[in-house]
Amino acid sequence: MKARDWKIVCFEEVTSTNDKAAEYAQTMCDEKLVIKAKKQTAGRGRRGRSWLSLEGNLFFSILLEYNEQNPGMLVIISALSLWQSIKFIAPSADVWLKWPNDVLLNGKKVSGILLEKAGEKHMIIGIGVNIVQSPQNEEMLYPTVSLKESGIDVSADDFLQIYLKQFDGNMNSLQKNGFEPLRRQWIANAKGIGAEIAVQQHNKQICGIFRGIDENANLLLQENTKLHKILAGDVFYKEEKK
Ligand code: BTN
């Protein structure tokens, strides 16, 4: 499966593929650009956390022209594309989406997505996929797993090609049919719809029933009769330690 039209620039070592993508954003014309690296010395995750870049895993950043897409929608589409890629490779895999940007394989985090803005015109979608190893340190909020540890054998390069094809399909669908079909697909494969969850936001935690996401990709959390629309936070399922 070959993704067409993408220019993929590969590096041996970078601080972060998002940093490189931000450099390219200053000179880029209208190409579809991906920055990929074998090693990141300062990979970063959401909310100031670091992202350990273990050998053999996949680290890449997609540079997109920013034309008013809601960044939350881009996160949902990026995560859905990851879900679809794993299902394409291993149709019977136990894989679920977790708001906003996680993909769970056998209940554990297998990837991460970090969206950043570059200037006024570009968005960077930075993605890490645990292909062969799963990073685990005290900063990690959730248990992690790799594709290989779950019996899914695919190289980082093949995964990237499959991913870009899924991502392209979803972005075309967004342009043609809007966000609604993608929102439905995300919800259909999200873990814990209708169950009790806790959402951690800085110093505040809200508990309630997970009701899906709205048309702007906000999480819908029902606390008694009140429906919260949550823009950012970390989700914990009931069985997880908070
Ligand atoms: C998270 O789950 O906290 C998001 C992790 C995102 C990691 C990827 S790896 C490629 C890109 N470069 C970075 O420095 N971060 C993202």
Residues whose N, C-alpha, C, O or C-beta is under 5 A from the ligand:
A	BS01	BTN	S16 T17 N18 A42 G43 R44 G45 R46 W51 F59 F60 S111 G112 I113 L114 G126 I127 G128
